[in-house]
Amino acid sequence: MNRLRDLRKERGFTQIKMQMLTGIDQSDYSKIETGKRYYTFEQCIKIAKALETSMDYLAGLTDEKKPYPRVK
């Protein structure tokens, strides 16, 4: 999950900040970053929104960090 950690650091966020933005406990978030735990679909959505990226980027399906346009 290097993309997740790298993108978080690029944004200047700590794991505590990610906890505040996503509601995912910091210890669980840390495990997600290190690959010791997988995130749920709902958690992935929250993380992608917090980091302003797409779920595809987090999953490694694209190298484009920019998120898709959101449907209103």
CNS distance restraints for C-alpha pairs under 8 A (distance, minus, plus):
assign (resid   1 and name CA) (resid   5 and name CA) 6.66 0.50 0.50
assign (resid   1 and name CA) (resid  32 and name CA) 7.39 0.50 0.50
assign (resid   1 and name CA) (resid  33 and name CA) 5.27 0.50 0.50
assign (resid   1 and name CA) (resid  34 and name CA) 6.24 0.50 0.50
assign (resid   1 and name CA) (resid  35 and name CA) 6.06 0.50 0.50
assign (resid   1 and name CA) (resid  58 and name CA) 7.96 0.50 0.50
assign (resid   2 and name CA) (resid   6 and name CA) 5.85 0.50 0.50
assign (resid   2 and name CA) (resid  33 and name CA) 7.12 0.50 0.50
assign (resid   2 and name CA) (resid  34 and name CA) 7.92 0.50 0.50
assign (resid   3 and name CA) (resid   7 and name CA) 5.85 0.50 0.50
assign (resid   3 and name CA) (resid  58 and name CA) 6.38 0.50 0.50
assign (resid   3 and name CA) (resid  60 and name CA) 8.00 0.50 0.50
assign (resid   4 and name CA) (resid   8 and name CA) 6.12 0.50 0.50
assign (resid   4 and name CA) (resid  33 and name CA) 6.27 0.50 0.50
assign (resid   4 and name CA) (resid  58 and name CA) 6.37 0.50 0.50
assign (resid   5 and name CA) (resid   9 and name CA) 6.20 0.50 0.50
assign (resid   5 and name CA) (resid  33 and name CA) 6.02 0.50 0.50
assign (resid   6 and name CA) (resid  10 and name CA) 6.04 0.50 0.50
assign (resid   7 and name CA) (resid  11 and name CA) 6.26 0.50 0.50
assign (resid   7 and name CA) (resid  51 and name CA) 7.02 0.50 0.50
assign (resid   8 and name CA) (resid  12 and name CA) 6.42 0.50 0.50
assign (resid   8 and name CA) (resid  13 and name CA) 5.42 0.50 0.50
assign (resid   8 and name CA) (resid  14 and name CA) 7.20 0.50 0.50
assign (resid   8 and name CA) (resid  51 and name CA) 6.62 0.50 0.50
assign (resid   9 and name CA) (resid  13 and name CA) 5.69 0.50 0.50
assign (resid   9 and name CA) (resid  14 and name CA) 7.19 0.50 0.50
assign (resid  11 and name CA) (resid  51 and name CA) 7.18 0.50 0.50
assign (resid  13 and name CA) (resid  17 and name CA) 5.69 0.50 0.50
assign (resid  13 and name CA) (resid  18 and name CA) 6.69 0.50 0.50
assign (resid  14 and name CA) (resid  18 and name CA) 6.39 0.50 0.50
assign (resid  15 and name CA) (resid  19 and name CA) 6.23 0.50 0.50
assign (resid  15 and name CA) (resid  26 and name CA) 5.85 0.50 0.50
assign (resid  15 and name CA) (resid  29 and name CA) 6.97 0.50 0.50
assign (resid  15 and name CA) (resid  30 and name CA) 7.03 0.50 0.50
assign (resid  16 and name CA) (resid  20 and name CA) 6.42 0.50 0.50
assign (resid  16 and name CA) (resid  26 and name CA) 5.79 0.50 0.50
assign (resid  17 and name CA) (resid  21 and name CA) 6.22 0.50 0.50
assign (resid  18 and name CA) (resid  22 and name CA) 5.84 0.50 0.50
assign (resid  18 and name CA) (resid  23 and name CA) 7.70 0.50 0.50
assign (resid  18 and name CA) (resid  24 and name CA) 7.47 0.50 0.50
assign (resid  18 and name CA) (resid  26 and name CA) 7.50 0.50 0.50
assign (resid  18 and name CA) (resid  29 and name CA) 7.85 0.50 0.50
assign (resid  18 and name CA) (resid  47 and name CA) 7.77 0.50 0.50
assign (resid  18 and name CA) (resid  50 and name CA) 7.38 0.50 0.50
assign (resid  19 and name CA) (resid  23 and name CA) 5.09 0.50 0.50
assign (resid  19 and name CA) (resid  24 and name CA) 5.02 0.50 0.50
assign (resid  19 and name CA) (resid  25 and name CA) 5.53 0.50 0.50
assign (resid  19 and name CA) (resid  26 and name CA) 5.41 0.50 0.50
assign (resid  19 and name CA) (resid  29 and name CA) 7.36 0.50 0.50
assign (resid  20 and name CA) (resid  24 and name CA) 7.74 0.50 0.50
assign (resid  21 and name CA) (resid  46 and name CA) 7.92 0.50 0.50
assign (resid  21 and name CA) (resid  50 and name CA) 6.10 0.50 0.50
assign (resid  22 and name CA) (resid  43 and name CA) 7.47 0.50 0.50
assign (resid  22 and name CA) (resid  46 and name CA) 5.38 0.50 0.50
assign (resid  22 and name CA) (resid  47 and name CA) 6.23 0.50 0.50
assign (resid  22 and name CA) (resid  50 and name CA) 6.79 0.50 0.50
assign (resid  24 and name CA) (resid  28 and name CA) 6.65 0.50 0.50
assign (resid  24 and name CA) (resid  29 and name CA) 6.14 0.50 0.50
assign (resid  24 and name CA) (resid  43 and name CA) 7.39 0.50 0.50
assign (resid  25 and name CA) (resid  29 and name CA) 6.06 0.50 0.50
assign (resid  26 and name CA) (resid  30 and name CA) 6.05 0.50 0.50
assign (resid  27 and name CA) (resid  31 and name CA) 6.38 0.50 0.50
assign (resid  28 and name CA) (resid  32 and name CA) 6.27 0.50 0.50
assign (resid  28 and name CA) (resid  37 and name CA) 7.43 0.50 0.50
assign (resid  29 and name CA) (resid  33 and name CA) 6.27 0.50 0.50
assign (resid  30 and name CA) (resid  34 and name CA) 6.31 0.50 0.50
assign (resid  31 and name CA) (resid  35 and name CA) 6.01 0.50 0.50
assign (resid  31 and name CA) (resid  36 and name CA) 4.89 0.50 0.50
assign (resid  31 and name CA) (resid  37 and name CA) 5.22 0.50 0.50
assign (resid  32 and name CA) (resid  36 and name CA) 6.01 0.50 0.50
assign (resid  32 and name CA) (resid  37 and name CA) 4.79 0.50 0.50
assign (resid  32 and name CA) (resid  38 and name CA) 5.62 0.50 0.50
assign (resid  32 and name CA) (resid  39 and name CA) 6.38 0.50 0.50
assign (resid  39 and name CA) (resid  43 and name CA) 5.72 0.50 0.50
assign (resid  39 and name CA) (resid  44 and name CA) 6.16 0.50 0.50
assign (resid  40 and name CA) (resid  44 and name CA) 6.14 0.50 0.50
assign (resid  41 and name CA) (resid  45 and name CA) 6.38 0.50 0.50
assign (resid  42 and name CA) (resid  46 and name CA) 6.44 0.50 0.50
assign (resid  43 and name CA) (resid  47 and name CA) 6.12 0.50 0.50
assign (resid  44 and name CA) (resid  48 and name CA) 6.02 0.50 0.50
assign (resid  44 and name CA) (resid  55 and name CA) 6.56 0.50 0.50
assign (resid  45 and name CA) (resid  49 and name CA) 6.19 0.50 0.50
assign (resid  45 and name CA) (resid  55 and name CA) 6.72 0.50 0.50
assign (resid  46 and name CA) (resid  50 and name CA) 6.11 0.50 0.50
assign (resid  47 and name CA) (resid  51 and name CA) 6.08 0.50 0.50
assign (resid  48 and name CA) (resid  52 and name CA) 5.76 0.50 0.50
assign (resid  48 and name CA) (resid  53 and name CA) 5.04 0.50 0.50
assign (resid  48 and name CA) (resid  54 and name CA) 5.46 0.50 0.50
assign (resid  48 and name CA) (resid  55 and name CA) 5.72 0.50 0.50
assign (resid  48 and name CA) (resid  58 and name CA) 7.35 0.50 0.50
assign (resid  49 and name CA) (resid  53 and name CA) 6.41 0.50 0.50
assign (resid  49 and name CA) (resid  54 and name CA) 7.61 0.50 0.50
assign (resid  52 and name CA) (resid  66 and name CA) 7.10 0.50 0.50
assign (resid  52 and name CA) (resid  67 and name CA) 6.09 0.50 0.50
assign (resid  53 and name CA) (resid  57 and name CA) 6.78 0.50 0.50
assign (resid  53 and name CA) (resid  58 and name CA) 7.73 0.50 0.50
assign (resid  53 and name CA) (resid  65 and name CA) 5.39 0.50 0.50
assign (resid  53 and name CA) (resid  66 and name CA) 5.29 0.50 0.50
assign (resid  53 and name CA) (resid  67 and name CA) 4.25 0.50 0.50
assign (resid  53 and name CA) (resid  68 and name CA) 7.73 0.50 0.50
assign (resid  54 and name CA) (resid  58 and name CA) 6.64 0.50 0.50
assign (resid  54 and name CA) (resid  65 and name CA) 6.81 0.50 0.50
assign (resid  54 and name CA) (resid  66 and name CA) 6.87 0.50 0.50
assign (resid  54 and name CA) (resid  67 and name CA) 4.59 0.50 0.50
assign (resid  54 and name CA) (resid  68 and name CA) 6.44 0.50 0.50
assign (resid  55 and name CA) (resid  59 and name CA) 6.15 0.50 0.50
assign (resid  56 and name CA) (resid  60 and name CA) 6.14 0.50 0.50
assign (resid  56 and name CA) (resid  61 and name CA) 5.03 0.50 0.50
assign (resid  56 and name CA) (resid  62 and name CA) 5.88 0.50 0.50
assign (resid  57 and name CA) (resid  61 and name CA) 5.83 0.50 0.50
assign (resid  57 and name CA) (resid  62 and name CA) 5.08 0.50 0.50
assign (resid  57 and name CA) (resid  63 and name CA) 6.04 0.50 0.50
assign (resid  57 and name CA) (resid  64 and name CA) 6.40 0.50 0.50
assign (resid  57 and name CA) (resid  65 and name CA) 5.95 0.50 0.50
